[in-house]
Amino acid sequence: MSAPNRATLWGRTLVDELAKGGLEAVCISPGSRSTPLTVAFAESDIEVFSHLDERSGAYFALGRARRTGEPTALVCTSGTAAANFHPAVIEADQARVPLLVLTADRPHELRDSGANQTIDQVKLYGDAVRWYAELPDPEADERKVRNLRTTAARALSETVGTPAGPVHLNCPFRKPLEPTETEEIPDSFAETLAGRGRESAFVEAHTGRPTLEPSSDAVGALAEALATADRPLIVAGPADPVDLVELEPATVLAVADRVGAPVLADPLSGLRFGEGVADGLVYGGYDAYAHVLPEPDVVVRFGASPTSKSLRGALETADADQYLLDPAGEWREATFTATDLLAATPESVFESVRERLEESGEDVSVGADDEWLERFDRAERAHWEVLKRALEADALERDPFEGGVFATVFAEAPDPATIAVANSMPIRDADRFARPRAADLTVLGNRGASGIDGTASTALGAGSATDDPLVLVTGDLSFYHDSNGLLAVGRCGVDATIVLLDNDGGGIFHKLPIADFEPPFTEQFETPHGLEFEPLAELYGLEFERVAPVDFATAYRRSLERAGTQVLALEFDSGANHRRREELETRLEAALTTD
């Protein structure tokens, strides 16, 4: 590896190995101490996204890695720049998103000395990373450079292990940081194995995602439990990025069909939308009726904890055998009602169970209660009919309701499309009002730590990884919180349709008992801000349109057909919308009782 000085050698060697190892994208924030890395990435074939704000840049990388299931790298200078990566690192840890975090640092002798822009970056992210390494000081030493190449290979491998997640490499550099000529490196070093590397990666790591097969006994027990169950149920929670890419819904649906099990598919599961939805086994309205249906007697669960509080409550009180599938063997089950944990990939479990059921040579769905699926069918039909009537009344009375926006967003989205949904009320409304559809919709949300930070950046990062049309549905507080991230629209060349639900504060708090206490509810919880977002859109060169809810469908279709990024802003009263949700629940319960 030819280099004019030690810092440049270190940067070029590290980036050379990352490129050979398959890294395709990096998000870089400007800074001096990170110069050797920035210059090396700029010289490489790795796609570079430049971000002025480290926090937004980190969430952009998170969104891209979430969409692809492959690692995206991050680069920043020393000091608080690295601390601004921390929220996204936490989300990546909790949601199993592969990130490679490269933080530049002052040399070791300047630590704990009062030197400018020097903080303790050693294990800065604590247990939130899968692996941490402190790179040695740059030096043209063959053993050290081989170590650097090996470390790069291991770092990439660890990001996509089981479970996937973030990896942190702390990278100290001494001046000169720029590719300035010195006499530190002999010309002959470029001809050594360490200096030139290998044509492919220095270490070909094959430890990525192993095929975690369930044991024969576990498969037999689960297959028998499903075959003999009266009321079997399959629950698909928010998917890990790798499962979102790899899981074959048809395998899950084949088992569901054979045993007569409804599939309750979270909007982030990868199962609510797609080809198999048309067969009628996938249900999306369960958040409205899960608490009023009979208890299941066998439940198979995979993915993270479901978004739906109603469903989580029903599972918590159910007297049932509950099988939790998780490739990492981790306990992502906060109701503490699971009876069996299978440390295997969902796809391998369902494929093995399908084969075992087929070997039995009989249609085991006859063992299920005849009324079981029919009850779900009736409840599902009633839910969507109640919503349809409510929206028809809106059209006549011009009474705005946020749920209608979500129904339209998912019903009218192009096929294919990527839809990013903010936390707080948006993801809950998506859970209840996004009807299953036979369309290729990839739905993303940050449900690892479930914060409102980084929403726009995550969406734009996901959009950078695909040619699919991109839709972001966000509340006003999430939009405000990550307004810096909107710079990526022009800077990183990502177009989107942004649906902005502006209810002037935190509408979700109306669901909590504190809403009955005034004060302090309005000022300290709902927190009305009175902001006008049109100037913000103008600042970042976005088209802005205020849309009456009754006109949303037309404006939405128009935006999807246009180039550029449009912000469609709709105003709502959060208190009134909360009451509308309660009214819908009452109407649905009445419809189910009558039925």
Phi, psi and omega per residue, in radians:
M1 nan 1.973 3.129
S2 -1.323 2.326 -3.137
A3 -2.754 2.499 -3.102
P4 -1.401 -0.334 3.133
N5 -2.710 3.035 -3.027
R6 -1.124 -0.760 -3.112
A7 -1.108 -0.746 3.121
T8 -1.136 -0.703 3.082
L9 -1.007 -0.778 -3.109
W10 -1.118 -0.805 3.141
G11 -1.101 -0.813 -3.104
R12 -1.162 -0.690 -3.131
T13 -1.135 -0.813 -3.134
L14 -1.065 -0.828 -3.118
V15 -1.179 -0.644 3.094
D16 -1.019 -0.766 3.141
E17 -1.212 -0.687 3.128
L18 -1.120 -0.680 3.109
A19 -1.152 -0.765 3.122
K20 -1.157 -0.469 3.123
G21 -1.424 -0.072 3.051
G22 1.862 0.060 3.098
L23 -1.119 2.300 -3.056
E24 -1.961 -0.336 -3.048
A25 -2.595 2.614 3.105
V26 -2.495 2.494 3.038
C27 -1.900 2.125 -3.037
I28 -2.076 2.306 2.994
S29 -1.853 2.491 -3.017
P30 -1.213 2.624 3.116
G31 3.039 2.803 -3.076
S32 -1.393 -0.870 -3.005
R33 -1.127 -0.417 3.135
S34 -1.537 0.139 -3.093
T35 -0.896 -0.812 -3.129
P36 -1.019 -0.638 3.115
L37 -1.287 -0.774 -3.110
T38 -1.063 -0.795 3.136
V39 -1.102 -0.729 -3.121
A40 -1.136 -0.748 3.113
F41 -1.149 -0.678 3.139
A42 -1.111 -0.522 3.131
E43 -1.450 -0.238 -3.013
S44 -1.571 3.122 3.064
D45 -1.593 0.025 3.108
I46 -1.257 2.358 -3.112
E47 -1.237 2.258 -3.067
V48 -1.909 2.251 3.023
F49 -1.990 2.142 -3.080
S50 -1.676 2.251 -3.112
H51 -2.286 2.238 3.141
L52 -1.302 -0.506 -3.069
D53 -1.875 2.093 -3.083
E54 -1.096 -0.707 -3.112
R55 -1.119 -0.799 3.123
S56 -1.137 -0.694 3.114
G57 -1.071 -0.669 3.139
A58 -1.153 -0.706 3.119
Y59 -1.253 -0.541 3.042
F60 -1.066 -0.815 3.100
A61 -1.069 -0.711 3.106
L62 -1.037 -0.807 3.141
G63 -1.092 -0.717 3.134
R64 -1.145 -0.774 3.132
A65 -1.172 -0.611 3.101
R66 -1.123 -0.687 -3.101
R67 -1.267 -0.617 -3.055
T68 -1.657 -0.452 -3.011
G69 1.352 0.088 3.130
E70 -2.012 2.689 -3.068
P71 -1.193 2.501 2.912
T72 -2.033 2.497 -3.095
A73 -1.691 2.751 3.079
L74 -2.235 2.464 3.085
V75 -2.327 2.327 3.029
C76 -2.547 2.940 3.077
T77 -1.411 -3.064 -3.081
S78 -1.431 2.928 3.065
G79 1.576 -2.566 -3.057
T80 -1.169 -0.275 3.051
A81 -0.954 -0.758 -3.138
A82 -1.169 -0.590 3.122
A83 -1.139 -0.509 3.133
N84 -1.246 -0.258 3.014
F85 -1.322 -0.325 -2.895
H86 -1.033 -0.785 3.137
P87 -0.999 -0.740 3.130
A88 -1.199 -0.599 3.087
V89 -1.111 -0.719 3.105
I90 -1.087 -0.796 3.115
E91 -1.076 -0.741 3.129
A92 -1.094 -0.656 3.097
D93 -1.120 -0.905 -3.068
Q94 -1.185 -0.572 -3.074
A95 -1.752 0.062 3.083
R96 1.058 0.844 3.134
V97 -1.791 2.234 -3.098
P98 -1.308 2.054 3.079
L99 -2.302 2.510 3.025
L100 -2.040 1.947 -3.027
V101 -1.778 2.049 3.127
L102 -1.955 1.871 -3.130
T103 -1.869 2.133 3.045
A104 -1.265 2.645 -3.085
D105 -2.523 2.781 2.995
R106 -1.187 2.741 3.095
P107 -1.117 2.813 -2.996
H108 -1.011 -0.650 -3.047
E109 -1.211 -0.263 3.139
L110 -1.591 -0.126 -3.122
R111 -1.264 2.534 3.134
D112 0.982 0.640 -3.114
S113 -2.156 -0.050 -3.051
G114 1.437 0.152 3.129
A115 -1.119 2.543 -3.087
N116 -1.056 2.466 3.052
Q117 0.975 0.631 -3.137
T118 -2.123 2.061 3.072
I119 -2.212 3.030 3.090
D120 -1.411 1.824 -3.128
Q121 -1.766 0.025 3.136
V122 -1.184 2.129 -3.098
K123 0.861 0.779 -3.069
L124 -0.997 -0.611 -3.041
Y125 -1.702 0.151 3.038
G126 0.983 -2.322 -3.093
D127 -1.465 0.111 -3.106
A128 -1.386 -0.076 3.123
V129 -1.949 2.643 3.121
R130 -1.272 -0.541 -3.123
W131 -2.749 2.572 3.107
Y132 -2.293 2.487 3.028
A133 -2.517 2.441 3.032
E134 -1.744 2.046 -3.135
L135 -1.248 2.501 3.077
P136 -1.216 2.859 3.094
D137 -1.040 2.422 -3.140
P138 -1.007 2.388 -3.139
E139 -2.836 2.528 3.119
A140 -1.463 1.095 3.137
D141 -2.033 2.235 -3.009
E142 -1.049 -0.765 -3.120
R143 -1.122 -0.734 -3.130
K144 -1.156 -0.665 -3.122
V145 -1.264 -0.634 3.035
R146 -1.096 -0.673 3.069
N147 -1.063 -0.717 3.134
L148 -1.099 -0.774 3.130
R149 -1.121 -0.736 3.118
T150 -1.135 -0.696 3.111
T151 -1.076 -0.694 3.116
A152 -1.083 -0.770 3.129
A153 -1.113 -0.748 -3.129
R154 -1.153 -0.694 -3.124
A155 -1.045 -0.818 3.113
L156 -1.086 -0.727 -3.130
S157 -1.087 -0.722 -3.101
E158 -1.162 -0.521 -3.125
T159 -1.135 -0.505 -3.082
V160 -1.959 0.401 3.071
G161 -1.275 -2.850 3.131
T162 -2.118 1.868 0.035
P163 -1.444 2.705 3.037
A164 -1.169 2.879 3.132
G165 2.916 -2.977 -3.075
P166 -1.439 2.602 3.041
V167 -2.235 2.462 -3.072
H168 -2.082 2.146 2.964
L169 -1.964 2.075 3.068
N170 -1.634 2.256 -2.899
C171 -2.160 1.615 3.117
P172 -1.290 2.452 3.098
F173 -2.363 2.458 2.976
R174 -1.817 2.697 3.061
K175 -1.227 2.647 0.064
P176 -1.327 2.475 -3.128
L177 -1.622 -0.483 3.131
E178 -1.412 2.856 3.137
P179 -1.298 1.009 -3.139
T180 -1.498 2.413 -3.128
E181 -1.196 2.295 2.998
T182 -2.362 -3.062 3.093
E183 -1.920 0.466 -3.051
E184 -1.354 -0.480 -2.986
I185 -2.098 2.094 3.104
P186 -1.186 2.596 -3.136
D187 -1.034 -0.530 -3.085
S188 -1.209 -0.298 -3.065
F189 -1.125 -0.557 -3.119
A190 -1.125 -0.303 -3.114
E191 -1.642 -0.108 3.117
T192 -1.354 2.850 3.102
L193 -1.038 -0.754 3.137
A194 -1.121 -0.712 -3.076
G195 -1.248 -0.725 -3.076
R196 -1.589 -0.392 -3.069
G197 1.242 -2.890 3.095
R198 -1.950 2.900 -3.132
E199 -1.072 -0.708 3.029
S200 -1.781 -2.880 -3.116
A201 -1.038 2.571 -3.139
F202 -1.083 -0.664 3.034
V203 -2.269 2.063 3.068
E204 -1.447 1.793 -3.102
A205 -1.505 2.145 -3.112
H206 -1.925 0.417 -3.059
T207 -1.645 0.026 -3.107
G208 -0.594 -2.178 -3.130
R209 -1.653 1.891 3.139
P210 -1.262 2.776 3.034
T211 -1.469 1.777 -3.075
L212 -1.576 1.767 -3.086
E213 -1.562 2.435 3.053
P214 -1.270 2.689 3.098
S215 -1.188 2.729 3.132
S216 -1.068 -0.659 3.141
D217 -1.144 -0.728 -3.136
A218 -1.128 -0.739 3.111
V219 -1.088 -0.761 -3.140
G220 -1.090 -0.732 -3.133
A221 -1.158 -0.741 -3.128
L222 -1.196 -0.747 3.130
A223 -1.073 -0.743 3.127
E224 -1.156 -0.705 3.133
A225 -1.077 -0.763 3.129
L226 -1.191 -0.686 -3.082
A227 -1.180 -0.521 -3.078
T228 -1.795 0.015 -3.092
A229 -1.301 2.510 3.003
D230 -1.434 -0.612 -3.052
R231 -2.357 1.230 3.140
P232 -1.327 2.610 -3.098
L233 -2.513 2.432 3.060
I234 -2.054 2.238 -3.118
V235 -2.089 2.074 3.127
A236 -1.856 1.891 3.110
G237 -1.490 -3.077 3.103
P238 -0.942 2.302 -3.021
A239 -1.476 2.560 2.908
D240 -1.151 2.633 -3.112
P241 -0.934 -0.725 -3.111
V242 -1.176 -0.613 3.099
D243 -1.239 -0.574 3.102
L244 -1.075 -0.563 3.135
V245 -1.488 -0.696 -2.935
E246 -1.714 -0.530 -3.021
L247 -1.128 2.281 3.105
E248 -1.635 1.857 -3.136
P249 -0.973 -0.558 -3.104
A250 -1.054 -0.570 3.136
T251 -1.170 -0.768 3.106
V252 -1.107 -0.788 -3.076
L253 -1.192 -0.512 3.098
A254 -1.134 -0.730 3.093
V255 -1.171 -0.773 -3.140
A256 -1.016 -0.753 -3.126
D257 -1.149 -0.674 -3.064
R258 -1.232 -0.585 -3.082
V259 -1.801 -0.042 3.141
G260 1.277 0.747 -3.096
A261 -1.884 2.193 2.978
P262 -1.118 2.560 3.058
V263 -1.923 1.932 3.106
L264 -1.605 1.881 -2.947
A265 -1.893 1.972 3.019
D266 -0.994 2.559 3.126
P267 -1.062 -0.360 3.141
L268 -1.698 0.165 -3.032
S269 -1.460 -0.344 -3.018
G270 1.467 0.041 -3.108
L271 -1.986 -0.219 -3.092
R272 -1.315 -0.395 -3.107
F273 -2.213 2.444 3.135
G274 2.489 -3.073 -3.006
E275 -1.046 -0.766 -3.027
G276 -1.239 -0.214 -3.100
V277 -1.074 -0.559 -3.085
A278 -1.130 -0.305 -3.109
D279 -1.385 -0.120 3.006
G280 1.513 0.122 -3.133
L281 -1.594 -0.216 -3.098
V282 -1.727 2.222 -3.092
Y283 -2.024 2.429 -3.099
G284 -2.153 -0.163 -3.094
G285 -1.695 0.178 -2.997
Y286 -1.045 -0.451 3.134
D287 -1.020 -0.468 -3.119
A288 -1.501 -0.363 -3.007
Y289 -2.343 -0.004 -3.071
A290 -1.026 -0.561 -3.068
H291 -1.354 -0.174 -3.092
V292 -1.941 0.002 3.135
L293 -1.638 2.842 3.110
P294 -1.053 2.742 3.122
E295 -1.272 2.496 2.983
P296 -1.283 2.845 3.041
D297 -1.937 -0.283 3.003
V298 -2.456 2.286 -3.130
V299 -2.224 2.334 2.993
V300 -1.970 2.134 -3.057
R301 -2.139 2.448 3.028
F302 -2.621 2.863 -2.997
G303 1.473 -3.111 3.129
A304 -1.304 3.102 -3.124
S305 -1.029 2.333 -3.104
P306 -1.011 2.583 3.083
T307 -1.118 -0.645 -3.013
S308 -1.219 2.064 3.064
K309 -1.172 -0.648 3.116
S310 -1.058 -0.773 3.134
L311 -1.181 -0.754 3.116
R312 -1.034 -0.709 3.111
G313 -1.122 -0.701 3.131
A314 -1.148 -0.671 3.118
L315 -1.217 -0.585 -3.117
E316 -1.170 -0.589 -3.090
T317 -1.664 -0.110 -3.078
A318 -1.270 2.341 3.041
D319 -1.572 1.434 -2.995
A320 -2.565 2.691 2.931
D321 -1.295 2.204 -3.111
Q322 -2.129 2.047 -3.127
Y323 -1.702 2.109 -3.127
L324 -1.826 2.124 -3.127
L325 -1.796 2.171 3.126
D326 -2.644 2.123 -3.077
P327 -1.097 -0.468 3.141
A328 -1.579 -0.089 -3.119
G329 1.169 0.440 -3.128
E330 -1.602 2.772 -3.033
W331 -1.700 1.393 3.120
R332 -1.697 1.205 -2.997
E333 -2.698 1.476 -2.975
A334 -1.357 -0.086 3.063
T335 -1.463 -0.266 3.105
F336 1.003 0.746 3.132
T337 -2.090 -0.042 3.114
A338 -1.110 2.452 3.123
T339 -1.820 -0.381 -3.110
D340 -2.472 2.355 3.083
L341 -2.023 2.085 3.104
L342 -1.849 1.965 -3.137
A343 -1.460 1.369 -3.087
A344 -2.725 2.772 3.121
T345 -1.219 2.479 3.124
P346 -0.952 -0.702 -3.099
E347 -1.117 -0.673 -3.136
S348 -1.219 -0.642 3.131
V349 -1.142 -0.878 -3.090
F350 -1.162 -0.635 3.102
E351 -1.143 -0.728 3.134
S352 -1.179 -0.709 3.112
V353 -1.148 -0.709 3.108
R354 -1.041 -0.794 3.135
E355 -1.093 -0.717 -3.125
R356 -1.138 -0.709 3.127
L357 -1.171 -0.665 3.127
E358 -1.175 -0.602 3.123
E359 -1.111 -0.473 -3.130
S360 -1.191 -0.396 3.050
G361 1.287 0.247 3.124
E362 -2.355 2.716 3.118
D363 -1.440 1.750 -3.033
V364 -1.377 -0.115 -3.132
S365 -1.126 -0.335 3.128
V366 -1.207 -0.295 3.114
G367 -1.309 -0.331 -3.137
A368 -1.308 2.651 3.086
D369 -1.013 2.221 -3.118
D370 -1.007 -0.550 -3.084
E371 -1.418 -0.257 -2.969
W372 -1.069 -1.055 3.129
L373 -1.139 -0.609 -3.140
E374 -1.100 -0.659 3.103
R375 -1.094 -0.731 3.108
F376 -1.161 -0.716 3.127
D377 -1.053 -0.788 -3.140
R378 -1.121 -0.767 -3.127
A379 -1.124 -0.725 -3.135
E380 -1.128 -0.799 3.121
R381 -1.083 -0.747 -3.128
A382 -1.105 -0.707 -3.139
H383 -1.049 -0.858 -3.090
W384 -1.247 -0.521 3.092
E385 -1.214 -0.727 3.090
V386 -1.076 -0.745 3.126
L387 -1.137 -0.748 -3.138
K388 -1.027 -0.803 -3.139
R389 -1.124 -0.665 3.127
A390 -1.125 -0.703 -3.127
L391 -1.261 -0.584 3.055
E392 -1.125 -0.654 3.076
A393 -1.156 -0.648 3.088
D394 -1.030 -0.751 -3.093
A395 -1.089 -0.551 -3.137
L396 -1.463 -0.710 -3.042
E397 -1.688 -0.119 -3.101
R398 0.955 0.744 3.127
D399 -1.736 1.853 -2.982
P400 -1.259 2.504 3.132
F401 -2.514 2.202 -3.075
E402 -1.070 -0.582 -3.131
G403 -1.007 -0.593 3.121
G404 -1.142 -0.560 3.099
V405 -1.103 -0.778 -3.126
F406 -1.178 -0.668 3.083
A407 -1.017 -0.736 -3.129
T408 -1.251 -0.754 -3.121
V409 -0.930 -0.817 -3.064
F410 -1.436 -0.568 3.136
A411 -1.258 -0.583 -3.054
E412 -1.765 -0.013 -3.125
A413 -1.107 2.527 3.105
P414 -1.106 2.796 3.088
D415 -2.059 1.839 0.137
P416 -1.561 2.958 3.058
A417 -2.799 2.719 3.002
T418 -1.928 2.214 -3.111
I419 -2.123 2.102 3.085
A420 -1.816 2.347 -3.064
V421 -2.164 2.281 3.141
A422 -1.270 2.842 3.072
N423 -1.357 -2.996 -3.056
S424 1.265 -2.293 -3.092
M425 -1.248 -0.608 -3.093
P426 -0.956 -0.839 -3.097
I427 -1.185 -0.558 3.105
R428 -1.216 -0.673 3.087
D429 -1.223 -0.614 3.053
A430 -1.092 -0.695 3.140
D431 -1.066 -0.686 -3.052
R432 -1.558 -0.559 -2.953
F433 -1.999 0.003 3.082
A434 -1.561 1.817 -3.043
R435 -1.330 2.381 3.075
P436 -0.901 2.496 -3.023
R437 -2.661 2.479 3.134
A438 -1.429 1.181 3.129
A439 -2.467 2.656 -3.101
D440 -1.455 1.423 3.131
L441 -1.921 2.110 3.045
T442 -1.689 2.001 -3.046
V443 -1.909 2.222 -3.044
L444 -2.183 2.602 3.055
G445 -2.848 2.699 -3.122
N446 -1.592 1.380 -3.103
R447 -1.722 0.188 3.072
G448 -1.167 -1.087 3.063
A449 -1.854 -0.107 3.007
S450 1.033 0.644 3.073
G451 -1.516 2.915 3.091
I452 -1.657 -0.038 -3.117
D453 -1.357 2.579 3.032
G454 1.299 0.303 -3.032
T455 -1.126 -0.912 -3.113
A456 -1.113 -0.732 -3.118
S457 -1.116 -0.726 3.098
T458 -1.037 -0.788 -3.140
A459 -1.088 -0.811 -3.104
L460 -1.180 -0.618 3.058
G461 -1.098 -0.742 3.083
A462 -1.079 -0.722 -3.137
G463 -1.132 -0.483 -3.131
S464 -1.226 -0.275 -3.049
A465 -1.710 0.040 -3.057
T466 -2.607 2.753 3.033
D467 -1.589 -0.036 3.107
D468 -1.067 2.571 2.946
P469 -0.994 2.511 -3.091
L470 -1.995 2.281 3.072
V471 -2.162 2.301 3.021
L472 -2.040 2.199 3.054
V473 -1.957 2.076 -3.010
T474 -2.471 2.616 2.979
G475 -1.424 2.973 -3.064
D476 -1.190 -0.655 -3.123
L477 -1.196 -0.717 3.077
S478 -1.114 -0.679 3.138
F479 -1.106 -0.791 3.106
Y480 -1.121 -0.749 -3.011
H481 -1.099 -0.528 -3.122
D482 -2.085 0.607 -3.108
S483 -1.070 -0.540 3.089
N484 -1.032 -0.541 -3.100
G485 -1.144 -0.321 -3.125
L486 -1.166 -0.291 3.096
L487 -1.072 -0.431 -3.118
A488 -1.195 -0.324 3.111
V489 -0.982 -0.918 3.132
G490 -1.481 -0.675 -3.033
R491 -1.237 -0.576 -3.109
C492 -1.925 0.058 3.021
G493 1.168 0.795 3.127
V494 -2.037 2.229 3.079
D495 -1.758 2.603 -3.131
A496 -2.700 2.776 2.865
T497 -1.793 2.026 -3.095
I498 -1.837 2.016 3.111
V499 -1.687 1.924 -3.049
L500 -1.814 1.964 3.120
L501 -1.659 1.834 -3.014
D502 -1.837 1.763 3.054
N503 -1.949 0.361 3.018
D504 0.984 0.908 3.068
G505 2.429 -2.879 -3.078
G506 -1.577 1.539 -3.084
G507 -1.107 -0.475 -3.064
I508 -1.119 -0.423 -3.086
F509 -1.200 -0.253 3.047
H510 -1.157 -0.285 3.127
K511 -1.443 -0.149 -3.048
L512 -1.772 2.719 3.128
P513 -1.037 -0.440 -3.117
I514 -1.086 -0.313 3.137
A515 -1.088 -0.354 3.140
D516 -1.483 -0.023 -3.082
F517 -1.962 1.872 -3.088
E518 -2.293 2.061 -0.195
P519 -1.181 2.918 0.279
P520 -1.850 0.234 -2.914
F521 -0.935 -0.970 -2.987
T522 -1.073 -0.880 -3.019
E523 -1.374 -0.518 -3.020
Q524 -1.845 -0.251 -3.127
F525 -2.110 -1.027 3.101
E526 -1.156 -0.590 3.037
T527 0.809 1.127 3.069
P528 -1.053 2.395 -3.048
H529 -1.939 -0.428 3.109
G530 1.183 0.346 -3.085
L531 -1.389 2.543 2.980
E532 -1.803 2.185 -3.023
F533 -1.625 -0.134 3.132
E534 -1.072 -0.765 3.087
P535 -1.073 -0.579 3.106
L536 -1.132 -0.770 3.096
A537 -1.077 -0.711 3.131
E538 -1.105 -0.667 -3.141
L539 -1.009 -0.675 -3.081
Y540 -1.750 0.194 3.071
G541 1.265 0.521 3.130
L542 -1.726 2.569 3.043
E543 -1.356 2.373 -3.068
F544 -2.157 2.345 3.134
E545 -2.464 2.158 2.997
R546 -1.413 2.242 -3.022
V547 -2.173 2.253 2.994
A548 -1.236 2.374 -3.102
P549 -0.893 -0.617 -3.124
V550 -1.174 -0.372 -3.135
D551 -1.767 0.121 -3.000
F552 -1.088 -0.779 -3.067
A553 -0.976 -0.737 3.141
T554 -1.160 -0.795 -3.137
A555 -1.131 -0.651 -3.136
Y556 -1.137 -0.835 3.123
R557 -1.089 -0.676 3.139
R558 -1.111 -0.736 3.137
S559 -1.129 -0.733 -3.112
L560 -1.099 -0.428 -3.124
E561 -1.564 -0.138 -3.062
R562 -1.809 2.687 3.010
A563 -1.371 2.914 3.129
G564 1.471 -3.071 -3.124
T565 -2.008 2.230 3.118
Q566 -2.042 2.432 3.010
V567 -1.822 2.021 3.100
L568 -1.770 1.845 -3.037
A569 -1.729 2.190 3.127
L570 -2.126 2.336 -3.127
E571 -1.743 2.399 3.139
F572 -2.414 2.793 2.998
D573 -1.753 2.005 -3.016
S574 -1.111 -0.672 3.118
G575 -1.110 -0.781 3.131
A576 -1.113 -0.680 3.132
N577 -1.173 -0.629 3.085
H578 -1.112 -0.706 3.106
R579 -1.154 -0.611 3.105
R580 -1.124 -0.684 3.097
R581 -1.093 -0.727 3.113
E582 -1.117 -0.679 3.111
E583 -1.095 -0.734 3.126
L584 -1.092 -0.702 3.111
E585 -1.077 -0.745 3.125
T586 -1.109 -0.755 3.134
R587 -1.121 -0.691 -3.129
L588 -1.165 -0.770 3.122
E589 -1.065 -0.678 3.098
A590 -1.130 -0.729 3.141
A591 -1.123 -0.705 -3.137
L592 -1.212 -0.640 3.116
T593 -1.150 -0.762 3.124
T594 -1.115 -0.710 -3.126
D595 -1.167 nan nan
